[in-house]
Amino acid sequence: MPIPDALRAELSQYLIGQKVRALRLRRSMGLTQLGQRTGLSPALLSKIENGKLVPTIATLLRIAIVFDVTLDHFFQNEHRRRIIAITRKQERETSGERRFNCEDGYDLARLDLGNGERKFQPYLADFAPSAENNGRPHMHQGFEFLHVLSGKLELTIGSDQNVLEPGDSIYFDSNLRHSYRCLSPETCTAFMVLAYPERNVTERRMENLGTLHGTRRPTHSIATTTLKILEPPTQNGTPQPEKGQVTTR
């Protein structure tokens, strides 16, 4: 049965043929000798070593037994591809879908537009002065780093208030309830980094930061992680009941 090109390309990353050849040469063994020990033809073994044929598990097992290695020896990706993703300024400026308007009184522009899973996400955050929703508390999984570039920002974490000016930085556990408030008459701009904890693949599929920081939508599955957004207190200081939920997939 022919192997699809996509699967063949994925298997090629494991360099199975090169590993077979390395094992054979390490034992100073020729293709004919290896063929005699495995019951496989030298021609077939040559195709495997040169990447022209993808071996079956049974074939690999015969070879593994001869060299006293386990099957996982052939499926260890020792040559992981380097992840290099450059985002050009013009690309970021024309990518409107990568900019999020959050309900907490600030806008986020994603700085890294590369595809694939990321250990963290960098953003440029603009905190508007006198925004109605400034100071709305929220929380989400992971950790957050903030470096103020311009303006003055008040960051409340739990009951602690921190005033940040240009050049100031802060790192904190974003599982703690936190909120932002611009204290300057002009827009406060900051460099923001979100680092997510190690979770399974499904949970790490966070499509955008807007969902984490205020966008509300109903829960569709009990398998999703639910984050509750806390409403600001009423005039008498009593917290309002929680309204809506934020889910991350």
C-alpha positions in Angstrom: 0.0 0.0 0.0 1.5 3.4 -1.1 2.5 5.8 1.7 1.0 9.3 1.4 3.6 12.0 0.7 2.7 13.8 3.9 3.4 10.7 6.0 6.6 10.0 4.1 7.8 13.5 4.8 7.0 13.1 8.5 8.9 9.8 8.7 11.9 11.2 6.9 12.5 13.4 9.9 13.6 10.4 11.9 16.4 9.5 9.5 15.7 5.8 9.8 17.8 4.8 6.8 20.8 6.7 8.2 20.4 5.0 11.5 20.4 1.6 9.9 23.5 2.4 8.0 25.3 3.8 11.1 24.5 0.6 13.0 25.8 -1.6 10.1 29.0 0.4 9.7 29.6 0.4 13.4 29.7 -3.4 13.2 31.8 -3.3 10.0 29.1 -5.3 8.3 28.3 -5.3 4.6 24.8 -5.3 3.1 25.1 -8.9 2.1 26.0 -10.0 5.6 23.2 -8.0 7.1 20.8 -9.6 4.6 21.9 -13.0 5.6 21.3 -12.3 9.3 17.9 -10.6 8.8 16.6 -12.6 5.9 16.2 -9.4 3.9 17.7 -8.8 0.4 20.7 -6.5 0.1 18.8 -4.5 -2.5 15.9 -3.9 -0.1 18.4 -2.9 2.7 20.1 -0.5 0.3 16.8 1.2 -0.5 16.1 1.6 3.2 19.5 3.1 3.9 19.2 5.6 1.0 15.7 6.7 2.0 14.0 5.2 -1.1 11.9 2.8 0.8 10.1 3.2 4.1 10.5 -0.1 6.1 7.6 -1.8 7.8 7.7 -2.4 11.6 8.4 -6.1 11.0 11.4 -5.2 8.8 12.8 -2.8 11.4 12.3 -5.4 14.1 14.5 -7.9 12.2 17.2 -5.2 11.9 16.9 -4.2 15.5 17.3 -7.8 16.7 20.6 -8.1 14.8 22.0 -4.9 16.3 20.5 -5.5 19.8 18.6 -2.3 19.8 14.9 -1.5 20.5 12.4 -0.2 17.9 12.3 3.2 19.6 16.0 3.6 18.5 14.7 4.3 15.0 12.0 6.7 16.1 13.9 9.1 18.2 14.0 12.5 16.4 17.6 13.4 17.3 17.7 16.2 14.7 14.8 18.4 15.7 14.1 21.2 13.4 15.0 24.6 14.6 12.1 27.0 14.9 12.9 30.3 13.3 10.0 32.6 12.5 10.5 36.2 11.5 7.6 38.6 11.6 8.1 41.7 9.5 6.7 45.0 10.6 4.5 45.5 7.5 3.2 41.9 7.9 2.1 42.7 11.5 0.6 46.0 10.5 -1.6 44.5 7.7 -2.7 41.5 9.8 -5.8 43.0 11.4 -7.0 39.6 12.7 -4.0 39.5 15.0 -5.1 42.6 16.9 -7.5 42.1 19.8 -9.8 44.6 21.4 -10.2 43.4 25.0 -13.1 44.2 27.3 -10.6 45.3 30.0 -9.9 48.7 28.4 -6.8 47.9 26.3 -5.8 46.5 22.9 -3.3 43.8 22.1 -1.2 43.4 18.9 0.4 40.0 18.5 4.1 40.4 17.7 4.9 36.8 16.6 2.7 35.7 13.6 4.5 32.4 13.1 2.5 29.1 12.9 2.9 26.2 15.3 2.9 25.8 19.0 4.6 28.4 21.1 5.9 28.2 24.7 4.9 31.9 25.1 3.2 34.7 23.2 4.5 38.2 22.9 2.2 41.2 22.5 2.2 45.0 22.3 -0.4 46.3 24.7 -2.1 49.7 24.5 -3.9 50.9 27.6 -6.3 53.7 26.8 -6.6 56.6 29.3 -9.9 56.9 31.1 -11.3 53.7 29.5 -14.6 52.7 31.0 -13.5 49.1 31.6 -10.1 50.0 33.0 -9.4 48.1 36.2 -11.6 45.1 35.5 -10.1 42.1 37.3 -9.5 38.9 35.5 -7.3 35.8 35.7 -6.0 33.1 33.5 -3.5 30.2 33.6 0.2 30.8 33.2 2.6 33.6 33.9 2.8 37.1 32.6 5.6 39.6 32.0 5.1 43.3 31.4 7.5 46.0 30.4 6.2 49.6 30.2 7.4 51.5 27.1 5.5 54.7 27.6 2.9 56.3 29.9 2.1 55.2 33.4 0.3 52.0 34.3 -1.3 50.8 37.5 -1.3 47.0 37.8 -3.3 45.5 40.7 -2.5 41.9 41.6 -4.9 40.7 44.3 -4.9 43.5 46.8 -1.5 44.9 45.9 -1.3 48.0 43.7 1.8 48.5 41.6 2.5 51.7 39.6 4.8 51.1 36.6 6.5 53.9 34.6 8.6 53.7 31.4 11.4 51.2 31.8 9.7 49.3 34.7 9.0 45.6 34.3 7.0 43.1 36.3 6.6 39.3 36.2 3.8 37.6 38.0 1.6 34.5 38.3 -1.5 35.3 36.1 -3.6 32.7 38.0 -3.9 35.6 40.5 -6.7 38.1 39.9 -5.2 41.1 38.3 -6.3 44.3 36.5 -4.7 47.2 34.6 -5.5 51.0 34.7 -3.8 53.7 32.7 -2.8 56.6 35.0 -1.3 58.9 32.3 -3.3 61.3 30.1 -1.9 59.6 27.0 -2.1 55.9 26.0 0.2 53.7 28.0 2.1 51.2 25.8 3.7 48.0 27.2 5.5 44.9 25.9 3.5 41.9 27.3 4.5 38.2 27.3 2.2 35.4 28.3 3.8 32.0 29.1 1.5 29.1 29.3 2.0 26.1 31.7 2.7 22.7 30.3 -0.6 21.0 29.5 -1.9 18.5 27.0 -2.1 19.3 23.3 -5.8 20.1 23.3 -5.6 22.5 26.2 -2.7 24.4 24.7 -4.7 25.3 21.6 -5.4 28.9 22.7 -6.2 30.7 19.5 -6.1 34.2 20.8 -5.4 36.2 23.9 -8.7 38.1 23.6 -10.5 34.9 24.8 -8.3 34.8 27.9 -8.7 38.5 28.8 -12.4 39.1 28.6 -14.2 37.8 25.6 -17.2 35.8 26.8 -18.7 32.8 25.2 -20.7 29.8 26.6 -19.0 26.7 27.7 -19.3 24.0 24.9 -17.6 21.1 26.6 -16.7 19.9 30.1 -13.2 19.2 28.7 -12.5 22.8 28.3 -10.8 25.0 30.9 -13.2 27.5 32.3 -12.1 30.9 33.5 -14.6 33.2 35.2 -14.4 36.9 34.7 -15.2 39.0 37.9 -17.4 42.0 37.5 -16.5 45.3 39.2 -18.1 46.0 42.6 -21.3 47.9 42.9 -21.5 51.3 44.5 -21.8 49.9 48.0 -18.7 47.8 47.5 -20.4 44.5 47.3 -19.1 42.4 44.4 -21.6 41.7 41.7 -22.4 38.1 40.8 -20.2 36.5 38.2 -21.5 36.9 34.7 -20.4 34.7 31.8 -17.5 32.5 31.4 -14.4 32.4 29.3 -13.3 29.1 27.9 -10.0 28.1 26.5 -9.5 25.1 24.3 
